[in-house]
Amino acid sequence: MDFEFDSELPKCTIKKVVGSSPQNANGTTYFNLGIGDLTLTTDAISYLKRSNNRDNEKILSTIACIILTVLTYALKRTG
């Protein structure tokens, strides 16, 4: 499950990508979460880039909402 959102400042906008994938180890399911910046010219995701866009609170609250969405989806599937 992938999610995209924008990190915005007056001078620039950076597209952020959050990807989640279920993993299984010894019968226990957990989710791997990857967070990165999307490079629009190549469609590549950079997991190491530091954008320093000064909107950390927005980014963290967006990621928290995404985590809740992923967990809700997982709980509905496992019933």
Helices and strands as residue ranges (DSSP letters): E 2-8, E 13-25, E 28-39, E 44-46, H 56-78
